[in-house]
Amino acid sequence: MAKPPSAALLLAGARELYDDPHLSFASAAQHDAWKSGFASGADWMRMVLCHLRGQTPPTTPTSFQQLGVVKYGLAALCALLFLGAVIGMRGWVLLPGVVFVFYAVEAQMVFLFPLALDGSPNPIRESLAWTRAAGGTIPVMLTVMQLAAVMLFGGFFGRGFIRSWCLGCLAVVLWYEALRRQYAPA
């Protein structure tokens, strides 16, 4: 099991690539990466993978819209179930746990899109193995939560919401590539 790289290190690498004027990541993100949801986001991530590897990942018939809905739908469903339990028990002190439940589930699928882009026949199952290889649920979740904070709130403090979202996505791709070079779970 590897210790996850720090979110700060991943985001620094993401900023370096995203803001490089010789690369088209920023302009592609502003024009295309957000227009058709998860599908266009996956296309943007494919462009990043192509640059990092100097080659094109295999084209896959994967429905990235469907994968995105499953990923965030499961995380939201689990968070809502936890919220229902908190309300039912009147355990208001546990209310912040809703966020932790959401990200504990999301951490299981943090590598879902890069795996699907690489043609994984079962990216959900494989993503679980990659989360274990990346350090396990809690360390991965803590890194993911820091990336998510930048993705969701960075636009208020940085140079735009699209840039902030893409920095988080780019950080995940960099994390995936580092882990792929180090260890590819079976």
N, C-alpha and C positions, 0 to 999 in steps of 0.2 A: 504494500500500500504506500502510495506516495503522499507527501504532504502537499496540499494545494499551494500553488504560488500565491503570493499576496494579491489582493484586489488592486492595491496601489501599483504594483509592478505590471499587472495585466493591463490596467488602464493607461499607464505611461506608454507601454508598447502600442496600445490601440491609438492613442493620441498621435504618436509619432507617425504611424502609417496613415491615419485618416487625414492629418493636416499636411502631409507631404504634397507640395504643389506639383510634383512630377507624377503623382498617381491620381487616378480618377475616382477614388473612393468617395470623396466629399461631393463632387458634382453628381455622381451617379446616385448617391443617397438623396440629395436634394431633389433630383428630377424623377427618380424611378423607384427607389427602395421601399417606399411607403405606400405607393399608389394602389397596389392590389393585395394588401395585407401580407399574410404569411408567405404567399407564393413569390411576390416581388422581393420580400426580405430574404428568402432563400436564394433567389437569383443573385442578389447582392453578396450574400455570404459565399456563393459559388465563385464569384469574381475575386473575392479576397483569397479563397483557397487556391485558385489558379495562380494568383500572384505569389503567394507564399511558397508554393511548390514548383513554380515554373512549368506547370503542366495543368491540363484540364481534368478535374474529377469526372468520373463516369456520369453520363446523363442517366437519370433514373426516372421512372414513370410515377414516382411518389407524389401523392397529393399533399403538398405542404400546408394547404388550408386545413385539411382534415387533421394532419399531425398537430398543428398549432391549436386547433379546437380541442383535441384530445388532451394535449399537454396542459393547457391553461384551464380547460373544463374540469379535469380531474383535480387539479390544485384548488380551484375555486369550490368545487363540490365538497372536498374534504374540509376546507376552511369553513364552509357554511354548515356542515354537519357539526363541527366543533362549536361554532357559534350557537347552533341550536341547543347543544348540550349545556353550554354556559348559561343561556337564557333559561333553559329548563331547570337547572340547578340553582339559578340565581347566584351563580358564582362569578360575579362581576370582576373580581380580582384576576380571573383567568382570561378576561377579554383580550388582552394583548397576544395571547396564545394563538389567536386566529391568524395573525401574520406569520408566526412561526410554523404553524401547520401548513399554510399555503406554501411557504418556501421549503419546507421539508419535502413536500411532494414535488415541487418544481425542481429541486436539486436532483431528484432521481432521473430527471429528463433533461438536464442542462446540456448534454451532448447530443440530444435527439436530432437536431437539424444537421449538424456536421456529419453524423453517422449516416443519415438518410442521403445526404449529398454524396457520400462515398459509396452508396449502393448497398448499404446493409439490408439484408432480407428481413430482419426484424429489429428495427432501430430502437423500439421501446425496450425490449428485453436486453439488447446490447447496451443501451444507455445505463441501465441499472448496474451492469458489470463495470462500466467506465466510471460511474460514481464511486463504486467501491475502490477501484484502482486509483482514483484521484484523491483518496483519503477517507472516504466514507461519508455518510449523510451529514453529520454535524459540521465537520470542517468544510465540506463542499457547500452546505447551506449557508454558512457564515460568509464565505466568499461570494456566493450568489446574491445574498442580501445586500452586500456592499455594491456589487455591480448594479443591482436593481435600483438602489438609491440614486445612483448617477443617472440611470436610464429614465427613471420616473421624475426626478426632481432637478437634475442637472440643468435643464433648460431655463430654470429660474435664475441660475447663477452663472451659467456659461454662455455658450454661443448658439443656443437654440435647442429645441426639443428633439428634432430629427438627429442632429449631431450627437446629442447625449444618448439617445436610444441606440444609434449605430455604434457608438464607442463601447457600450455594453456588449452588443452582438460581436463586435470585433475582438473584444477581450475574451469572449467565450471561444471564438475560433482560434485565437492564439493559444489559449489554454489547451484546447483539443489537440492542436498540432504538437505542442510540447509533450503532451501525454502520449500521443500516437507515436512519436519518435522514441519515447522512453519505454512504453509498454502498450501493447495492443492486446486487451483482454480477449480470451477465447470465447 
